[in-house]
Amino acid sequence: MSDEEEPPSRRGALIAMLVILVIIACGLWLSGMLGSVSRIQDCVMSGRTNCVSFH
């Protein structure tokens, strides 16, 4: 028998990195969505009627 230790698994680190990337992607999507809603609300509050654009 040898006393060699196995190198630590990187599976946990890769899963954590994937979770962090998903959280960042969701945050970016959410901030874009909130910005869009904010622009529409500003437009409506200024009295305009053609605020929603489908571009």
Secondary structure, 3 states (H helix, E strand, C coil): CCCCCCCCCCHHHHHHHHHHHHHHHHHHHHHHHHHHHHHHHHHHHCCCCCCCCCC
